[in-house]
Amino acid sequence: MTLYLHTLSGATPRPVYRLDDGSSLRVGRGPDCDIHLDDANVSKEHCRLEVRAGRVRIADTHSRNGTWVGGPCISGQRVSTPVEIGPGVTLNLAGSFLELRLNALIQERTHETTTSLKRLTKFLPGQGGARKLRLLACAWLRHLGCGTDRYGRLIDAAEAVADSRATVEELSQARDETFWPGHSGWQVIVGPDDLRLLAQPSPRAAVRRVLDVAQGFASVGGVGEDLLGLARDALGDFFHPFQARPDWLTWNDGTVGKLARGIYDRCGFEDMPILADALEEAGCDDGRVLRHCRAGGRHARGCWVLDGVLGTPRPRINDPGSRVTTGPAN
């Protein structure tokens, strides 16, 4: 059973997060949180969620304004010790509301066929959703020609922040060192102010403005399709996430993982067909994975196949003592 966490407040489109079984998720205002809330009243790391077998264990992480289990019209029960919640429960994090549901409120077929970039960025994995958004914003800007000259260094820094190789403070410094007055070339359309948003602590704020810029190019021959392809490459299949099997990763002295790491680190996406060959020899018979690697489309850091190979095992929960809430609090 898959659970979905719906955000009920904040700017639209309001994200829906898929909560994969066994995942451990940080929720808060901090840029490295899995579920990012752009709300000044929310702490940098407000609470943590542990997902197991259709239940979610929530623990407040010494937040300033508290975590509450209850509906949007009442204060509910403050979380002082970890509690388990199930579908139908609403969480109140300092005025930001989220609801746990069994339904993503979109049909799988509709999600597969939509061409709306804004709609696609609404449906995110819980694990690493903020990272995906920032990497997607970078991929879109690179495709629009913004990854050259000095501006490329800012995009490099934003990708490093997404992958926890740099801090937001370092990204802000890269922004200050990059910009100078004046516009030339593509900057007439995609100006410095647009790129500055990559240095925002909020990944969603960054992708929202880049999305506005990207949609202005959607009618240009082939660009709209490329941007859509990059979005699907980074976000993957919302309903059927991919995780490489352990035996594929141990085959031939870890060849699959080594290939994927090399492709990711140097953006060597031309070698994706080689990765497909290695996966197939290792025992992978998942047609969608092999087709994606061999299709010759555009890829980005955050590509769902690379992430599925390079991802670390999700932690499991072993805490039978948690209190249980089975439905909306009274």
N, C-alpha and C positions, 0 to 999 in steps of 0.2 A: 504493500500500500504506500503510495507516494503522497506526501503532504505538501501543501503550498502555503506560503506566508504572503498575505496580501497587505500592502500598505494602504491605509485609509485616509491619510492626510499628507499634505505637502503638494508640491507642484506636479502637474500632470505631464506625461502619462505616469501614473503611479505604478511602481514596479510590482511584479509578482515573482516571488522567489521559490524555486523548487528545492525542497529540503530532502536531500538524498540520505538514505538510511546509513547510519554510522558516521555522519559528518558532525564536525564541531565548528560552530559558527560564532564569530564575534560580531556584536551589533553595537553601533554607536556612531559618533560624529567623526571619528578619526579616519583618515584617508586609507588606512590599511585594514579597516573593518570589512568583513565579508558582506554584511548588510549595512550599507551606509545611509544614515539619516541626516539630512541637511537641516539641522535644527539646533540653534544655539543653546537651547535648554537641555539638550541631550548631551551626556558626557562623552568624552572621546572614545572610551570603551564602556558602554552602559551596562550590558549584560552579555551572557553567553548562552547559546542554545546547543544542546546535545540531542541528536536525532537517533531514535532506535525503535524499530518495529512499530511504526505508527504512533509513537508517542514522542513528545518533545520535553526535555528537561531544561528548565530555565533557572539560571543563577544570576542574581544581581552582582555586579563587580564593583561594589562601593560607589555607585553612581551618586551624583550630587542631589538629584531630585527624585530618585527612587524608581523602581519598576513595579507596576501594579497589574494584577490580573483582574479584569473586569470590562464592562462595556464602555462605550464612548461617552455616556451620559452620567456615569457614576465613577467614583474614585476606585472602587473595588478593593481587593486585598493586596496589601503591599508584600512583596517578596522579600523576606528576611533570610530564609533558608531555601535551598533549591527545591523546586516543586515540579511535578510533571503535569503537562497540559495535553489536551486532545483537541480534535476538530471542534470548531464552534467557539473556541475561547478567544477573547480579545485581550491584547496587551496594551497597556498605557505606559509609554516611556516619556515622561515629562511633557505630555500633551501630544506626542506622536503616537498614533494608533496603528496597530497591526493586528490582523485576524488570521488565525490558523484554519485552513479549509482543506477539504478533500478534492476540491475542484479548482482548476486553473482558470475557469471561466472563458476558455477558448477551446474550440474543437481542434483536434490534432490536424485534420485536413485543412482547416482554415489557416492554421499557423504555417503549414507547409507551403501554402500557395500565396500568402500575403506578399505584397510588394512594398508595403509601408515600412520604411526604415524606423520611423518613430514607434510603430507598433512592435517591431521586432525587439527594440531595445527595452521594451517593457518587461519582457519575459526572460528571466535570468536564473542561472544556477545560484543556489545559496552560497556554496563554497566558491569563493573567488569572484563573486559577481561584480564587485567594485573594480577589481583588476581587469576583468573583461572589458568593462566600459572604457577605462582609460586607454587600454591597448587598442580598442576599436577606434577611438578618436584619433589616435596616432596613425593608425593604418589609413583612415580616410584622408587625413592631411597629406600623408606621403603620396597617396595616389593622385591627389589634386596638384602635386608638384611642389609641395611645401617642404619637402625633406632635403632640399639642396642648400648650399651655402651655409651661412651662420645659423639660419633658422632650423636646420636639421639637427643641430646640437641640442636645441631645446626639446625637440621631439625625442631624441636619444635619452635625454634626462627624464622625460615623462615616462618612457618605457622602463627606465631603470627604477623609478619610483613604483610603478605597477608591479614589478618583480622583486620589490624589497631590496634592491641593490643600491638605492639612494634614498635620501629623506626628502620630505616636502620642502624643508629649508634649503636643501641643495638645489632642488628644482626652482625655487624662487630666485636663488642666486643666478642660476643659468638664465632665467628670464631677464633679470636685470642686466646681465652682461651681453645679452643678445641684441636688445632693441636699441635703435637709434632713430632720430627723426627722418622722415622721408619715405616714399614708396617707390617701388619700381617693379616692372614685370608683373608676376602673378599677384603681388601685394596690392595692386589696385583693386582686385576683387576680394582676395583673402588677406585682409590687412593685419598688421601687428596686433591690434586689439583682439582679433579673433584668436590668434595663437597664444596670447597671454593667458587665455582661459585654460590652457593645458596645465598651468601652474596653480590652478585652483585646488584647495584641499579636497573639494568635492568632485569625485569622478563623474557623477551625474551632471553637475553644473558644466563640467568641461565638455562632455559629449553632447549636451543639449545645444550649446552654441555652435559646436562643430557640425552638428546635425542640421542646423539652420543654414549654414554655409553649404554643406554637401547637397542639400535639397535644391539649392539654386542651380546646381549643375546636372540635376537628374534628367533633364530633357536633352542634354547634349549627347550626341551620338555615342552610345555604348557606356557612358559614364555611370548612368543610373544603375545599369545592370552590374557593373563592376563594384559599385558601392554596396549593392545588395549582396553580391557574392562575398565580399569581405565581411559583412555583418553575419552572414550564415556561417562563414568559415570560423570566425572568432567565437560566436555564441553557441554553435553546434545545434544538435537536435534537442529541443527543450524537453520533449517527452521521452526520449531514449538516449540518455547520456552514455558515452563510451568510456570504458576503462579496460586497458590491456590486461590480459590474463597473466598471472605470474609465470607460467611456463613459457609464454612467448618472450618474456623479458630475460629469462635465464638461458634461452636457446643460444648456442654458438658463442658462449662467453659474453653474453649481454649485447650482441650485435645490434638488436633492435633499439635498445636504449641509447647506445653510443651514436647510432645514426641520427636518431631523433634529437639528441642533445646538440650534435654538430649542426644540424639544419636550423635549430632554434637559435643558437648563439650567433651564427653568422648570416641569418636570414637566407639560407641557401635553399630556397623552396624549389629550385630546379631539380633537386635530388629527391623530391617526394616520391616519384615512381620507384626509385631504388629502395626507399623505405617500404613501399608496398610489396616489392619482391621479397624483402627480408621478413616482413610480417607473414606473408603467405608461406614461405618456407618454414617459419616457426610454428605454423599451424593455424593461423588466422584464416577463417573462411567467411568473415563478415563482409559481404559484398559492398555495403555502403562505405566501409572504411577503405577497401581496396580501390573502389571507384573514385573516391574523393582524392586519394593520393595520385591517381593516374589521369585524372580528368584534365589537368593542365590549366585549371583556373587560378585565380589569384589567391594568395595565402597571406596571413598576417601572424605576427607574434600573438599567441593565444589560440592558434588553430586548434580545433577540437581534437583532431587526431594526435597532434604532438602533445597536447595537454593530457590526453588519455594514456599516452605512453609514459610521459615524464611525471605524471601525478604521483604523489606519495600515498601509501595506504591510509584510509580514513580511520581515525581513532574510534574505538568502541567504548561503550559505557558499561560500567560495572558498579552501580549504585542502587541496590534494591530498596534502599531506605527512603527514597524520595516520597513526599506526599503527592497525591494524585488529584487532579481536577479534571472531571470528565466532561464538563460542558461549561457554558457561560456562567460566570460567577454571579451570585445574587447581590 
